[in-house]
Amino acid sequence: MTTAIPIPRHTKSLTEARPTLTDKYLIFVCLCLLGYALDGRGFAYFFLGEMALAIGLIVLVNTRGWTNILQSPQLLALLPFWAWGAARTIPFLSTYRFDAIRDAMLWGYSGFAFIVAGLILARPARLIQLLQRYGKFAFLFLAIIPIVAATYRVMGSSMPRWPVVNIAIIQEKEGDVMVHLAGIFAFWIAGLGGRIKPLWIVLLTLNAAVMGVVDRAGQLAFMASFGVCTLCRPRHPVIWRLFLAGILFVFGLWITRVDIPIAPDKGRNISFEQIVTNVSSMMSDSGTEGLDSTKEWRVNWWHDIVGYTIHGRYRWTGKGFGVNLAEDDGYQVLQDNSLRAPHNAHMDILAREGVPGVAIWVVLQLVWIGGVVIEYVKARMTNDTRWQSVFLFLICYWMAFMINASFDVYLEGPMGAVWFWMTFGVGAAAIHLHRRRPEVLYVS
């Protein structure tokens, strides 16, 4: 069995020096990430993420050593992404105003990648610090999210609302939760979390089983993370304990014939039949009207986007940022017209930026994941278990983000985007450090 050596608990550079403004900023960002993970849209409407982005850019340019990011191909690949995004936003500001800015955050949130990478490269010990904080986040998330999710589903429309903004206190999406469960699972399998007690494995299993019943994209994201971890660490005990716990859960549903409504608005129940239906619907028509109609609605919309971009008049420019695509394309399903984008971030980019925009997006992601995979292979060839662990975790998390973003409005809002671009930035910094300063993970 290949297991990783846990990352150091402390480093001299972090324990001997007083927290700087930069360190305090990172604490603030981490608290924002926690809020997005536990409260979803209910937290997003305080616009703390947007505030963190603006402050972060100021902190970055005032941090000595941040220019090292200019040596990172993964971060330099962001520049054309920004340039084309701005080119498809600025012409529409006078027409759509705030809507153009709001939609443009699809590329605007990527500023977090530059910020976190720059701050890590300015003081590499921050990479260890962020990994340690994620380890604490994992336990906190697993303990609290069942309460949050149950409250959200039970109270529904009767949920209390925040004053002033008039938004429900809790608006959590099960797909978003599943992405974090996939990340936590990969973190443990990679060995970054140390020894995990059985209680936490059971809690992770129950969370994944219940949340996966509600959201198929999230279920697929978790299954993909599980698959990669099994491929890379096939003898890891946590994998087989989780697998056994999952089998027992499904078997228990089959034996007891439990059928508990959990998401009436989506027609989802906790039952053996629901699990079978969800899995089968990923591959073909499930025979269930609710699941199949949702899939058909998405596919039809994506087909239309391909039609008016790749095969139509918006091939080279897209429709730009600001137009409500759901209304303009004829796929609005919400009475308040709040749906603005297709349930697929890649299609959203294609629709708004045309073929050049989606090409830049694909290259950007390939440069990042290619770099991470290459460094993982290098670490494996040299039997460097700590760096292997970091890169395996990043690969699985990125994959979970990408899968969920392919079936939901995810990277368009801060709940998913801030987490995704922070992970992107950490990955870019990790690639740079592994190539030039691999000893940073071994500082004690």
N, C-alpha and C positions, 0 to 999 in steps of 0.2 A: 504493500500500500504506500502511495506517495502522499505525504502530508506536509504542509508548509509549516515553517517556524513562525509563530505569532510575531507580529511586528513589535518593536520595542515599546515598552509602556511609557518611557520618558526619554527625553533627549536633553543634553546639556544646554543646547541653544534655546530650548523652550522653557526650561525650569530655572535657569540662572538669570535670565533677562526679564525685565518687567514687560508686561503686555503693552505693545505699541498701539497707535491708532489703527494700524492695519490689522493687528490681531483682534482688536475689538470689533472692527468691521466684519471680519470673518465670523465672529460669534453672532453678530446680527444677521448675517446671511444664513447661517446654520439654523437660527431660530425661525427665519422665514421659511426655510425648507421644511422644517418640522411642522409649521403651520399649514403649509400647502399639503403635506402628506396626510395630516390628521383631519383637516377641515375642508379641503377642496375649495370650491368656489366661495364658500362662506368666509374664508380667510382672504381670498384673492381680492375681494372688493374693498379692502383697505388700502390697496395699491402700494403695499410695503415693498413688493418685489421691484416695481418700477422705481421707487425711491432708492432701493439698494443698488439698482443698476446705475442711476445717476451719481450717487455717492461713490460707488465703486470705481467709476472712471476717473473721478477726481483723486481718490486714494491711490489708484494705480500709477498715474503720471507723477505723483509725488513720492513714489517708492523707489529707492535706489536699486538698480539692477533689473527693473522690469523689462528693459529693452531686449533681454535675452529671448523674449518671445518672437523676435524678428528672425531668429535662427530656426524656428519650428515650421516645417512645411505644412503641418496640420493647421496651424494658426494663420499662416500666410494664405492658405486656401480660402480663408474666410473673407479676404479682401474683395475678390470678385463677387462673392455672395452678397456682400454689403453694397457694392457699387451697383450691381444690377437691381437689387431690391430698392435702393434709393431712386434709381432711374424710373422704376415703375410705381413709385409713390409720390414723388414731388409734383409731377404734372396733375395729380388728382387732389392735391391738398385744397385748392381753391373751391373745388366742387363738393368734395365729401368731408373736408375738414377733419373733425375728430375721428370719424369712421375710418378715414384713410390711415391715420396714425395708429388706431387700434388694430386694424388688419395688418399693418406693417410690422407689428411686433412679432409676427411670424419669423422675420429675419432679425428684428431689432433685439430680441432677447439673447441672441448669440453673443452679444457683448459680454455676457457673463463668462463665456469661455476665455476671452482675452484677459478678463480681470483675474479670475482664479488662477489661470496658468502663469500670469505675470507675477502674482503674489507668491506662488509656490517657487518659481524660479529665482525670485529675489531672496527667498529664504527656504531652501529645500526641505528643512525639517518640518515645514507646514504640511507636507504630504503625509507624514506620519501622523501629525495631529488630526488631520481631516479623516484619516482612516480610523483612528481611535474614536473619534466622535461618531462616525458611522456605526461602529460596533455598539456604542451606547444607544444610538437611535434604533437599532434593530430590536433590542429588547423592549424599549419604550413603545415602539410602534406595535409590536405584537401584543403587548398587554392592553393598549388603549383602543386600538382600531376596532375590535369586536364590539365594544361599548358604543363607539361613535357610529358604526355602521348599523347596529341594531336600533339605536335611537333615531337615526335618519329614516330607516325603513318603517318603523312603528308609527312615528309621529306624522310623516308625510307632509301634507299641506298644512297641518296644524303646528308645524315647527315655528317656534318664536323667531322673530326677525330682528336684525340689528337696527338700532335707531339711525336716523338720518339716511343711510343708504337703502333701508327697507329691503334687505336681503336676508334670506333664511340663515340662521346661525350655523347650521350644518348643511352642506351640500356636497356629499362625498360620492364619488363614482367608483364602482367596484373594479372596473378595468384599471383605474389608476392605482388602486390598492394592490392588485395582482402584479403590477410592474414592480412595486417595492418588495412584495413577497418574493418575486423572482430574484431581485437584487440581493435580498437578505440571504436567501438560500445559497446563491453563488458565493457570497461573502463567507459563509460558513464552510462550504465545500472547499473553497480555496484555502482555508486554514487561517484566515485573517482574524477570525473570532475566537480562536483557541478551542478548548474543549466545551462542547455544548451539552447541557443537561437534557435528559429525555423530555422533561416537561415542556421545554421550549420547542422541541421538535414536534410534539403533539399539538401545541398551540399553532405552530406554523401550518401543520397539516389541516387542522380544522378551519383555519382562516382561508387557506387556499381552496379547500373543498367547497365551503359555503359561498365565497366570493366568486369562484369559478362557475358556479351554477347560474349566477345572475349575468355574467359577462363572458361571452365566448372569446372575444379578442384577448381579454386578460388571461383566460384559461390557456389559450394558445401561447401567449407570452411566457407564462410560467412553465408550460410543458417544454418549450424550446430551451429555456434556461436549464431545466432538469436534464434534458437530452445532452446538451453540451457538457454539463458537469459530469454526467455519467460517462461520456466518451473520454473526457480528460482525466477523471479520477474514479474509475470504475469500482475500485475496492474501498472507497471511503465509506465508513460505517453510517454516517448520517444519511447518505443516499438510500441505503437499504432499509434503514429505520423509517425514513419518510415514505418509501415505497410500500413497506409493510403496513404502516399506519393508514396510508391511502387505500390499500386493498381492503383492510378491515372496515374502513368507513363505508366504502361502496358495498361490501358484502353485508354490512349491517343494514344499509338502506334496502337492499334486495330482500333480506330475510324478514325485516319488520314491516316492509311496505309503507314506510313513513312517507307522507305527502304533505309538507308544510308550505303554504304560500309565503314567499319571502319578498317577491317583487311583483305585486298584482298588476302594476302599470306595464310591466314587460311580459306578464304571463309566465313568470318563473316560479318554480316550487323546488324545495329541497326534497328530492326523490331520486330513486334509481333511474326511472324513466327519463327524467329531465337530463341527467348526466349522459345517458345514451343518446338522447335527442341532440344535445349540444355538440357532442363529438361527431355524430353523423352529419349534422348540418354544416360542419366545416368542410366536408368533402363533397357533399351532394345535397339535393333537396331533402329536408327532413320529414316532409309531410305535415309539418306544423305550420299553420297559417301565419302566426306571429313572427316566427323565426325566418321563414322563407320570404315573407313580404318585406321584412327589413333588409334582407340580403339583396332582393331584387331591386328595391329602391336605391340602394347604394350603387349596385352594378349599372343600373340605367343612367344614373347621374354621372358616374365615371365615364361611361361610354359617350355621353353627350359632350363632356369636357374634352375628351380625346378628339371628338368630331370637330369642335370649333377651334381647337388649337392645332394639333398635328395635321389634321386634314382640312382646316378652315382658315378663316380670315385672321384669327388671333394667334397664328403659329409663332410669329417672331416677337410678339409683344405681350400676349395675354390680355386680360381685361383690366389689369392694374389693381392697386390696393385702394379700397374705399367702397367699391360696388358690393352690394349684398348678393353674393353668388346664389344663395338659395332662392331668392326672389327673382333674380335676373335669369336664372336657368330654369325656373318653374318647379323647384323642389322644396319650397317652404312648407314645413309641417307644424310649426308652432304659431299659436294665435298672436303672440306678441312680436312675431317676426324676428326673434332673437337669434335664430339659426342663421349664420352668415357664411359658413364654409362647408364643403363636402367632408364626410367622415373619412378623410384620408389626407394627411399633410402633403404627401407627394403630389396628389391630384390638385390640392389647393395651390401649390407652387406652380404647377403646370397651367392652371386656369388663370392665375394672376400674373405670371411672369413669362408664359409661353415656353417654347422649346429651349431657348437659351437659359432661362432660369432653372428649369428642371435638370438640364445637363450640368450646370454649375453645382446644383444641389447633390446630384449623384456623385460627381467627382469629389466633392468635399467629403462626403461620407466614406467613399472608397479610400481616399487618402488617409482618413483617420483610422478606420477599422483595419486597413492594410498595415498601417504602421504599428498598431497594437498587436496584431497577430504575428507580425515579423519579430517584434521584441519578445513576445511570449515564446516563440519557437527558439530564439537565441537563448533565452533564460533556461528553457528546458534542456537544450543541448549542453549547457554548462552546469546543469543541475543546480541552478540558483533558485531555490524554492520560494524565497520571499518575493522576488520579482515575478516568478511564474504566477504566484497567488494574486498579485495586484492586477496583472494583465488578464488572467482568467475572469476575475471579478468584473473588470471593465468590459470585456467582450460580452459576457452574459447580460449585463445591465443594458448596454447599448442595444443588443438584440431585442430585449424586452421592450425598450422604448420604441424602437422602430416598428415592431409588430403592433403594438397598441396604437401608434400614430397612423398605422395603415387602415384602421377600422373605426377611428373615432376622432373628434375634434380635440386634439391633445396638445400638440406643440404650438397651437395658436394661442393658448392661454398660459398664464404663469404656473399653474398647477403642474403641468408637464414640462413646459419649456425651461423654467429655471433649473429644475432638476436635470434635465437632459443636457443643457449647455454647460452647467457646472461639471457634469460627468465628462463631457467633451473636453473641457479645459483641463481637468485633472489628468485625463488620458494623454493629452498633448504634452503636458508637463512631465508626466511619467516616462513617455517615450524619450524626451530630451535628456532627462536625468539618467535613465538607464544606459544611454549611449555615452554620456560624458561623465556622470558622477554616480555610478552604480552603488557606491559605498554608503549612500545616504540612508538606505534602509537598514543598515547595520550599525548605526550610531547608537551607543548606549549611554 
